[in-house]
Amino acid sequence: MKKGIVCVASVFFCLLVLCAAHVSAQALKIGVFEVQKVMRESKTFEGYRQDLMKQVEAKRKPLKDREDSARATEEKLRKEGEKLSVNERRALQEKLENDARDIRRLREDFEVEVRKLDAQLAQKALGMIGGVIKNIAEKEGYTVIFERSAAGVAYAQDAVDITGKIIQQIK
């Protein structure tokens, strides 16, 4: 833990020294932002999240249909099991076992697909945020901009927080 803090502090110090040398004639201007806040408060990303949820629900439908079918088979077996012949009961039990196996596979496929969709959304969002940050940095003369939590920034004055500007430009 101590090595990690020392490492982050060393990297930060080196960045400051390099930036100071590069910018020697002008003042060092540092900004921070919160990517999670941008993702939460941006109307654009809210639309992306809604689209993601629609895609997730569409992909969940085959799984839900199979689960409903398995429940119906299980209910039939429970209610009519004693009235059914041994062969009919065995056939329903095998169908239930096959359904359970298929449901596990469908659930695994669904989870993989949701992770993939989520990663695509994150990649798209981070690309857009990166473009906006570059635009703000060039326009307003920032030397360095850190993501508040990922860069290990323990404290930053609100005056250097450009999260609101990013949200405004993304809309």
N, C-alpha and C positions, 0 to 999 in steps of 0.2 A: 504494500500500500504506500509506504513512504517512498519507495523507488519510483512508483507511478507519479506521485505528486512532484517529486524532484524532476522527473523526465518532462512532464507537462510544463513545469515552470521553466526548465532549460529551453525547451522549444519556444515557448512564449518569449523568453528573453532574447533568444537568437533572432526571432522574427522582428522584435522591436529594434534590435541593433541594425539588422539589415534594412528595415524600412527607414530608420533614422538616417542611415548612410545614403540611401537612395533619394530621400526627400530632403536632404540637408538644408536646402534654402527655404522650404516651406514647412508649416507645422504638420505634425503627425496627426491624422484624423482617423480615429478608430470607431467602428460601429459594431453593434451586436443585434441579433434578431432571434426570435423563437420560431423554429420551423413548425412545431406543433400548434402554436397559436395561429400561425398563418393558415395551416390546414384546417383548423377548427373554425376560424372566423371569415374566411374568404367565401364569397358567394359562388365563385367559379368552382372551388373545390367542393362546396356543398352539392352543386349539380353533379360533379363527378361521383361523389359518394352515392347520390340517389341513383345514378346510372349503374353503379357497381351493385347496389342492392337489387335492382331490377334483374341484372344478369345473374346474380346469386340465386334469386328466387326462381328464375327460369331453369337454372341448373339443378335446383333442389327438387323440382317437380317429379322427375322420374324416381328419385329416392323416396319421396313421400308416397307416390303411387304404389311402389313396391312394399313399403311398410304397411300401408292400408290393406293391401292384398294379403299380406302375412297375418295381420290382425284378424281379418275376416276368416281366414283359414283356421287360425288358432281358436277363434270364437266358435266356429262350426264344430271343430274337434271337441271343444269343451262341452258344448250343448248337446251335440248329437253323437258323441263318441261311443256311448254305451249302446246306441241303437244301430250303429254301423257294423258291417261285417269286419272281420279281422283284416281282410285284404283292403277294404275301403279305408279303414283306420290307418293301416300301415302306409297306404298311398298318400293320405293327408299328412301323416307325420314326415314322410320323405319330402313332400312338397314344402312343408314348413322348414325342414332342415335346409333344403335348396334355397328357399327364399332368404333364410337367415344368412347363408353364405353370400348370396347375391347382394343382400343389403350391406353386408360388411364391405364388399368390393365397391359398391356404388358410393358408400359413405367415404371410403378412402379416396376414390376418384374425385368426389365432390370437394373434399378438403384440399386436395392438391390443386384443383381448378380454382378454388377460392383464393388460395395463397398466390397462385399465378396472377389472377386478376388484381389482387391487392398490390402485388409487386409492380405490375404494369402501371397502376394508378400512382404509386409512390414514385416510380421513375419519371412519369410524365410530370408530376407535381414538382419534383426536385429540379427537373430541367427547366420548367417555367420559372420557378423561384430563382434559380441560378441566373437566368437571363435578366430578370428584374433587378436582382442584386447588382449585377454588372452594370446595368443602366444607371441605377442610383449612385453607385460608386464613382462612375465616370462623370456623371452630371454634377454631383455634389463634392467631388474631390476626396473621397475616402481613401485612405492608404491601406487599411485592413478592415475586413468585416468578418466577425466570428459568429458562429451559431452558438447561442448562449450555453446550452447544455453539453453539446458534443465537444466543444473546444475546451471544456474544463473551466469555463469562466465562473469563478466563485462570486464575483461581484461586478456589476457594471452600473453606472449611473443611468437613470432613465434618459438623460440627454443624448446618450450614444445609441439608444435602442431605436432601430429603424424598422421594427416589425410592422408598425402602423403604415408606414410608407409602402412597404411591400404589399400589404393587404390592399391598400388603395389602388395600387397599380395593377394588381391582379383582378380586382373587383370581385 
